[in-house]
Amino acid sequence: MLMDNYAQFGYSFVKGDGTYLYDADGKQYIDFSCGISVTNLGHCNSHITKCLKEQANKLWHTSNL
């Protein structure tokens, strides 16, 4: 269940690249609101994506218990 904290956008984003978001029609938007970790890194940063894929093939998560 979603909490009704924020009004929903009338957009459906399907792709991100750097500071931009794209809808299903290919229209480009500047992402002024950003998501978690996107603020400083941008959407789909190629270096970070490469590192994440490499790490995911090794070990994704371990418990601290």
URWODA-V214159 format. One record per helix or strand of 2 or more residues. SS is the DSSP state (h for helix, s for strand). FROM is the first residue (numbers start at 1). TO is the last residue. Records with the same first field share a line. If there is no record, write none. Layout:
BEGIN
SS = FROM-TO ; FROM-TO
END
This chain:
BEGIN
s = 13-18 ; 20-23 ; 28-30
h = 38-41 ; 46-56
END
